[in-house]
Amino acid sequence: MIRIVCLATAVGGMTLLAASVDSTWRLAGALSLLLSAVVLTTVGLLARTDPCPKAKVSYTGSYPPLLIGSRGMAWAKPEGLALDFGRRGRRLIKYGRLEQAMVTHTGREGRRALFAYVNDAISRTLYPIWLVPRHPLDADRLLRAILRRNYEDADRVWKTWRTMAIDLMVKPEELRAGATKEIKIQRKVACTHCGIVGASPTCRVCAGRGAVFQDDVAAVAIPKGSRPGKEIVLPELGHEDVNGYRGPLVVRLVQEYVGHSARS
């Protein structure tokens, strides 16, 4: 509605600029064009940067806690898909329970809808749900938001898993003067056959450990004048996830004291 009003205002402004001779009317036309451009730009930026796009939807499904045939608002929150039915209640389906989300068609008219399964951990059953937005494009917007949130949540877990952290014993003179030391590391490479860590105890690749182990050597350059506790980050030398991405190797310098044997 706002865009229609702005477009009409812009057309009126262009007409005043083109047809009017009086400078006052021409100024009014120029201001109308400027105002329309500012409002349209602001609306466009808000639509693009909205992290939780909302959509008016009608709900159809067989998941017991939800209200059949309800109309309300749906949007993607950081913790899950939110459904607000006004006075009839509000529901939140966590992302860990949403599976196989996709845009499909439903009903006799073949309207675009967001389809997904809700995984009920208690009954161990998958319940299908359909969310039919009033505006067809909202189905795609909701799906993109869900997939983005799912990916961010999954990658947040993998980011921690990919990071390898070790302590390196160094002598006081190595901290003062600087040095380069080679250390042996053992990298975990996530099993691509299982798909997730420890998914299958009978896996022939990882034997149920969720990862295979890879020996490697890393060269650590200790800067001159380093202090105990300093962390040196070596990119792409850490553990490797199922997508082939390696995390960093974080080496923490620990000062070796007299009578304390060095640890390789």
C-alpha positions in Angstrom: 0.0 0.0 0.0 2.8 2.4 0.9 4.6 1.7 -2.4 1.4 2.4 -4.4 0.9 5.7 -2.7 4.6 6.6 -3.3 4.4 5.7 -6.9 1.3 7.8 -7.4 3.0 10.7 -5.6 6.1 10.3 -7.9 3.9 10.3 -11.0 2.2 13.5 -9.8 5.5 15.1 -9.2 6.8 14.2 -12.6 3.6 15.7 -14.1 4.1 18.9 -12.2 7.7 19.2 -13.3 6.9 18.5 -17.0 3.7 20.5 -17.4 3.9 23.4 -14.9 5.4 26.7 -15.8 5.1 28.3 -12.3 8.2 27.8 -10.2 6.2 27.0 -7.1 4.5 24.1 -8.7 7.7 22.8 -10.2 9.3 23.0 -6.7 6.3 21.0 -5.3 6.8 18.4 -8.0 10.5 18.1 -7.3 9.8 17.7 -3.5 7.2 15.0 -4.3 9.7 13.0 -6.3 12.4 13.4 -3.6 10.0 12.3 -0.9 8.8 9.3 -2.9 12.4 8.2 -3.6 13.3 8.4 0.1 10.3 6.5 1.3 10.6 3.7 -1.4 14.4 3.3 -0.6 13.6 3.1 3.2 10.9 0.5 2.6 13.2 -1.5 0.4 16.0 -1.5 2.9 13.7 -2.6 5.7 12.4 -5.4 3.6 15.9 -6.6 2.8 17.4 -6.3 6.2 14.4 -7.7 8.2 15.9 -10.8 9.8 12.5 -12.2 10.7 10.2 -11.7 7.8 6.5 -12.2 8.9 3.8 -13.6 6.7 0.0 -14.0 7.2 -0.7 -17.7 6.8 -3.4 -20.3 7.2 -2.4 -23.5 9.0 -3.3 -27.0 7.9 -1.7 -30.1 9.5 -2.0 -33.0 11.9 0.4 -32.0 14.7 -1.8 -32.1 17.9 -0.6 -29.0 19.8 -1.4 -26.7 16.8 -4.8 -25.4 15.8 -6.2 -26.9 12.7 -7.4 -24.4 10.1 -6.1 -21.4 12.1 -5.1 -18.1 10.5 -2.3 -16.1 11.9 1.2 -14.8 11.5 4.4 -16.9 10.9 8.0 -15.9 11.1 11.4 -17.4 11.7 13.0 -16.6 15.0 16.5 -17.6 16.1 15.2 -20.5 18.1 12.5 -21.7 15.8 9.4 -21.1 13.6 6.9 -18.9 15.4 3.2 -19.2 14.8 0.9 -16.5 16.3 -2.9 -17.2 16.1 -3.9 -14.2 18.2 -6.3 -15.0 21.0 -6.3 -18.7 20.0 -2.7 -19.1 21.1 0.9 -18.9 20.1 3.2 -21.8 19.2 7.0 -22.2 18.6 8.4 -25.1 16.6 12.1 -25.4 17.4 14.4 -25.8 14.4 15.7 -29.1 15.8 12.1 -30.5 15.3 11.6 -29.2 11.7 12.6 -31.5 8.9 12.4 -31.5 5.1 11.1 -27.9 4.8 10.2 -27.0 1.3 7.9 -24.9 -0.9 5.2 -26.9 -2.5 1.6 -26.4 -3.8 -1.6 -27.4 -2.0 -5.4 -27.2 -2.4 -7.4 -27.3 -5.6 -6.0 -24.0 -6.7 -2.5 -25.2 -6.2 -1.5 -22.3 -4.0 2.2 -22.0 -2.9 2.7 -23.3 0.6 5.5 -24.0 3.0 5.5 -27.7 3.8 7.6 -29.4 6.6 7.6 -32.3 9.0 7.5 -31.7 12.8 9.5 -34.4 14.6 7.7 -35.3 17.8 10.4 -36.7 20.1 7.9 -38.2 22.5 5.8 -40.3 20.1 8.8 -40.6 17.6 6.5 -39.6 14.8 6.8 -37.1 11.9 3.7 -34.9 11.6 3.2 -32.9 8.3 2.2 -29.3 8.4 1.3 -26.8 5.6 1.5 -23.0 6.0 -0.4 -21.3 3.1 0.6 -17.6 3.0 -1.7 -14.9 1.8 1.0 -13.7 -0.6 2.7 -16.6 -2.5 6.2 -15.1 -2.4 6.0 -15.2 1.4 6.4 -19.0 1.2 9.8 -18.6 -0.4 10.8 -15.9 2.1 9.9 -18.1 5.1 11.7 -21.1 3.6 14.9 -19.0 3.1 14.7 -17.7 6.7 14.3 -21.3 8.0 17.2 -22.7 6.0 19.4 -19.8 7.0 18.6 -20.2 10.7 19.2 -24.0 10.4 22.5 -23.5 8.7 23.7 -20.9 11.2 22.7 -23.1 14.1 24.4 -26.1 12.6 27.6 -24.2 11.6 27.8 -22.7 15.1 28.1 -26.2 16.5 30.6 -27.2 13.8 32.6 -24.1 14.5 33.3 -25.2 18.0 34.1 -28.7 16.8 36.5 -27.6 14.2 38.7 -25.6 16.6 41.8 -27.5 17.9 43.3 -26.1 21.1 46.6 -27.3 22.6 49.2 -26.1 25.1 52.9 -25.7 24.0 55.6 -25.7 26.6 58.3 -23.1 25.9 61.4 -22.0 27.7 61.8 -18.5 29.2 64.5 -17.6 26.6 62.2 -18.7 23.8 59.6 -16.3 25.0 62.2 -13.5 25.3 64.0 -14.0 22.0 61.3 -15.7 19.9 61.6 -19.1 18.2 60.0 -21.4 15.7 58.9 -24.8 17.0 57.4 -27.8 15.2 54.7 -29.7 17.0 52.9 -33.0 16.2 49.1 -32.7 16.1 46.3 -35.2 15.5 43.5 -33.9 13.4 39.9 -35.2 13.6 38.3 -35.5 10.2 34.5 -35.9 10.5 33.2 -39.1 8.9 31.3 -38.2 5.7 29.8 -41.7 5.6 27.9 -41.3 8.9 26.9 -37.7 8.2 27.0 -36.7 11.9 29.3 -37.4 14.7 29.0 -40.9 16.0 25.8 -41.6 14.0 26.5 -45.3 13.3 28.3 -47.7 15.6 28.7 -50.1 12.7 30.3 -47.6 10.3 33.1 -49.1 8.4 34.9 -45.8 8.0 35.0 -44.5 11.5 33.9 -47.5 13.6 31.3 -45.4 15.3 33.8 -42.7 16.5 32.3 -40.1 14.2 35.7 -39.2 12.8 39.0 -40.5 11.5 42.3 -39.3 12.9 45.0 -37.7 10.8 48.6 -37.1 12.0 50.2 -33.8 10.9 53.0 -31.4 11.9 52.5 -27.7 12.5 55.2 -25.0 12.7 54.5 -22.4 15.4 56.4 -19.1 15.2 56.7 -17.6 18.7 57.1 -13.8 18.4 59.9 -12.0 20.3 58.8 -10.8 23.8 55.8 -13.2 24.1 54.3 -13.7 27.5 53.0 -16.9 29.0 49.3 -17.5 28.1 49.6 -15.9 24.7 47.5 -17.7 22.1 48.8 -18.2 18.5 46.1 -18.9 16.0 47.1 -21.0 12.9 44.2 -21.0 10.3 43.0 -24.2 8.7 45.2 -26.5 10.8 42.4 -27.6 13.1 39.8 -30.3 12.8 37.8 -30.9 9.6 34.0 -31.0 9.4 31.8 -33.1 7.1 31.9 -30.3 4.4 35.7 -30.3 4.2 36.1 -27.1 6.2 39.0 -26.9 8.6 39.0 -24.8 11.7 42.0 -23.0 13.4 44.7 -24.5 15.5 44.9 -22.4 18.7 48.3 -22.8 20.5 48.6 -21.5 24.0 52.1 -20.8 25.2 52.9 -22.2 28.7 56.2 -21.3 30.3 58.5 -24.2 31.2 60.1 -23.9 34.7 63.3 -25.4 36.0 62.8 -29.1 36.7 59.6 -29.2 34.5 60.1 -31.5 31.6 59.0 -30.3 28.2 56.0 -31.9 26.6 56.2 -32.7 22.9 
